[in-house]
Amino acid sequence: MSFEEELKDFKEFKKNYRFNQLEIVEDELGNLYCEGILLRDEKGYVGESEKWINAGYGNHGTLPKLLSNLFLYEFGFRGFKFNSLEGFFQGIKFKDKDVQKEVFKYSGIPAVSIKAASDYNWQETGMIYWQGEPIKRDSKEYDELVTELYVSAIQNYFYRNALKNCKLPIIHAIGENDKEKTVYTRYEFEEMLNCLREYLAERK
C-alpha cells in the first residue's frame, strides 16, 4: 500500500473510531491510579500494568519508551527528514523556516529542551507555524497536519511494529490537558496512538 493510500485508509478508519479515554484518579496522598492500578506514587510513574501501557520516554519498560514521541524514529514527512515525532511538535513553535528545519532533526530530551531557544511564544497567539505559514493550533487544518504526520511515522518499521505489538490501551499520564498550553494534549496523543494501534491490528 502506498503512503497516499494508507493516509486515506487511516482517515476513513479514524472517522469511525470511538475512543474511550481511561480515567486517572488522584487520592488524598497524591498517588495516581488508572483502572484501580497504581500509576504514580512517591517513586514516580509506573510504565506498564495488566490493563494499560503508560507511554513515556523516562518510564521503565520497553513499550512505554518506544511509544514516546521522544524516541528516535527516522521518517520522512512532506519532504523533510525527522528523527522523532517530538522534533515536529517542537519545530512548529519556531517561525523561521530554516531554524524549524534544524529542530526537526532533534529527538529525546534535547528535542524537548530546544523550545527554550525559540524567540516566539505560540501560546500568546494560539498559532503554530509550518514552513513559514501560520496555522491555528485549535483547527481542523492542524488536526489534518498531525494525522498525516503520524501516518508518515508508521512508515518506519520499528514504530509501526511497536504499536502493533501493544495489546493494551495506551495512556500518557504526564500529558497536559489544555490545548492553550500544549501543541498536543494528553487526550489527542492517547486517541491517536490507540487509533493507530487498532488500525494496525486489523491490517496484519
C-alpha positions as CSV (number, residue, x, y, z in Angstrom):
1,M,0.0,0.0,0.0
2,S,1.4,3.4,-0.9
3,F,1.6,6.2,1.6
4,E,-1.2,8.1,-0.1
5,E,-3.4,5.0,0.0
6,E,-2.6,4.4,3.7
7,L,-3.3,8.0,4.7
8,K,-6.7,7.8,3.0
9,D,-7.4,4.4,4.6
10,F,-6.4,5.6,8.1
11,K,-8.5,8.7,7.8
12,E,-11.6,6.6,7.0
13,F,-10.8,4.3,9.9
14,K,-10.3,7.2,12.3
15,K,-13.6,8.8,11.2
16,N,-15.5,5.8,12.6
17,Y,-13.2,5.2,15.6
18,R,-14.6,5.8,19.1
19,F,-12.0,6.5,21.7
20,N,-12.8,5.8,25.4
21,Q,-10.1,7.6,27.5
22,L,-9.2,5.8,30.7
23,E,-9.7,7.9,33.8
24,I,-6.8,8.8,36.0
25,V,-7.8,9.3,39.7
26,E,-5.7,11.0,42.4
27,D,-6.1,10.0,46.1
28,E,-5.6,12.2,49.2
29,L,-1.9,11.4,49.3
30,G,-1.3,12.5,45.7
31,N,-1.0,8.9,44.3
32,L,-2.5,8.3,40.9
33,Y,-4.5,5.3,39.8
34,C,-5.8,4.2,36.5
35,E,-8.3,1.4,36.3
36,G,-7.7,0.8,40.0
37,I,-4.0,0.2,39.5
38,L,-1.3,2.4,40.9
39,L,0.0,4.7,38.2
40,R,2.2,7.1,40.3
41,D,3.5,7.3,43.9
42,E,6.5,8.9,45.6
43,K,8.8,6.7,43.5
44,G,7.4,8.0,40.2
45,Y,5.3,6.7,37.3
46,V,4.6,3.1,36.5
47,G,5.2,2.2,32.9
48,E,3.1,-0.9,32.5
49,S,0.3,-2.9,34.1
50,E,-2.0,-5.7,33.0
51,K,-4.6,-3.1,31.9
52,W,-2.6,-0.3,30.2
53,I,0.8,1.0,28.9
54,N,1.9,4.4,30.1
55,A,3.8,5.9,27.2
56,G,6.7,8.0,28.4
57,Y,10.4,8.3,27.5
58,G,11.5,8.2,31.1
59,N,9.3,5.3,32.2
60,H,10.5,1.8,33.0
61,G,9.8,-0.9,30.4
62,T,10.4,-1.2,26.7
63,L,7.0,-0.3,25.2
64,P,6.5,2.9,27.2
65,K,9.8,4.2,25.8
66,L,9.1,3.0,22.2
67,L,5.7,4.7,22.2
68,S,7.0,8.0,23.3
69,N,7.2,10.9,20.8
70,L,10.8,11.5,22.0
71,F,12.1,8.1,20.9
72,L,14.4,8.2,17.9
73,Y,12.5,7.1,14.8
74,E,13.6,8.3,11.4
75,F,10.9,9.0,8.9
76,G,10.0,11.4,6.1
77,F,7.2,14.0,6.2
78,R,6.4,16.5,3.5
79,G,9.9,16.4,2.0
80,F,11.7,16.7,5.4
81,K,13.6,14.1,7.4
82,F,12.6,13.7,11.0
83,N,14.4,11.9,13.8
84,S,11.4,11.8,16.1
85,L,7.8,12.9,16.3
86,E,8.8,15.3,19.1
87,G,11.0,17.1,16.5
88,F,7.8,18.1,14.7
89,F,6.0,19.3,17.8
90,Q,8.9,21.4,18.9
91,G,9.7,22.6,15.4
92,I,6.3,24.2,14.9
93,K,7.0,26.5,17.8
94,F,9.6,28.3,15.6
95,K,8.5,30.8,12.9
96,D,11.7,30.8,10.9
97,K,11.7,28.1,8.2
98,D,15.4,27.3,8.2
99,V,15.6,27.1,12.0
100,Q,12.5,24.9,12.1
101,K,14.2,22.5,9.7
102,E,17.1,22.2,12.1
103,V,14.7,21.5,15.0
104,F,13.1,18.7,13.0
105,K,16.4,16.7,13.4
106,Y,16.1,16.5,17.2
107,S,15.0,13.6,19.4
108,G,15.0,12.6,23.0
109,I,15.4,15.1,25.8
110,P,17.2,17.6,23.5
111,A,14.0,17.8,21.4
112,V,12.0,19.0,24.4
113,S,14.7,21.3,25.6
114,I,15.2,23.1,22.3
115,K,11.9,25.0,22.7
116,A,13.7,27.3,25.1
117,A,15.7,28.7,22.2
118,S,12.6,30.0,20.3
119,D,12.0,33.7,20.1
120,Y,8.3,33.2,19.5
121,N,5.6,32.2,22.1
122,W,2.9,30.3,20.3
123,Q,0.8,30.3,23.5
124,E,0.2,34.1,23.2
125,T,-1.3,33.8,19.7
126,G,-2.6,30.3,19.5
127,M,-0.8,30.0,16.2
128,I,1.9,27.4,15.2
129,Y,4.0,27.6,12.0
130,W,4.6,25.1,9.3
131,Q,7.4,26.3,6.9
132,G,6.6,30.0,7.4
133,E,2.8,29.6,7.2
134,P,0.7,30.2,10.4
135,I,-1.8,27.6,11.4
136,K,-4.3,28.0,14.2
137,R,-3.5,25.4,16.9
138,D,-7.1,24.6,17.5
139,S,-8.2,23.9,14.0
140,K,-9.1,21.2,11.5
141,E,-6.1,22.2,9.4
142,Y,-3.8,21.4,12.3
143,D,-5.6,18.1,13.1
144,E,-5.1,17.1,9.5
145,L,-1.5,18.0,9.5
146,V,-0.9,15.9,12.7
147,T,-2.8,12.9,11.3
148,E,-0.6,13.0,8.2
149,L,2.5,13.2,10.5
150,Y,1.6,10.1,12.3
151,V,0.8,8.1,9.2
152,S,4.2,9.2,7.9
153,A,5.8,8.0,11.2
154,I,4.3,4.5,10.9
155,Q,6.1,4.0,7.7
156,N,9.1,3.4,10.0
157,Y,9.1,-0.3,10.5
158,F,10.1,-0.2,14.2
159,Y,7.5,2.4,15.2
160,R,4.8,0.5,13.3
161,N,5.7,-2.7,15.0
162,A,5.9,-1.2,18.5
163,L,2.2,0.0,18.0
164,K,1.2,-3.4,16.6
165,N,2.8,-5.2,19.5
166,C,1.0,-3.1,22.0
167,K,-2.1,-5.2,23.0
168,L,-3.3,-2.9,25.8
169,P,-4.8,0.6,25.9
170,I,-2.2,3.4,25.8
171,I,-2.2,6.2,28.3
172,H,0.1,9.2,28.7
173,A,-0.2,10.2,32.3
174,I,2.1,13.3,32.2
175,G,0.2,14.8,29.3
176,E,-1.2,18.3,29.6
177,N,-5.0,18.6,29.1
178,D,-5.3,22.3,27.9
179,K,-4.9,23.0,24.2
180,E,-3.8,26.5,25.0
181,K,-0.8,25.2,26.9
182,T,0.4,22.4,24.7
183,V,0.6,21.6,21.0
184,Y,-0.6,18.1,21.7
185,T,-2.8,17.2,24.7
186,R,-3.0,14.0,26.6
187,Y,-6.3,13.2,25.0
188,E,-5.1,13.9,21.5
189,F,-2.0,11.8,22.0
190,E,-3.8,8.9,23.5
191,E,-6.6,9.0,20.9
192,M,-4.1,9.0,18.1
193,L,-1.9,6.1,19.4
194,N,-4.8,3.9,20.3
195,C,-6.5,4.6,17.0
196,L,-3.2,3.7,15.2
197,R,-2.8,0.6,17.4
198,E,-6.3,-0.7,16.5
199,Y,-5.9,0.3,12.8
200,L,-2.7,-1.7,12.5
201,A,-4.1,-4.7,14.4
202,E,-6.7,-5.0,11.7
203,R,-4.2,-4.9,8.9
204,K,-1.7,-7.6,9.7
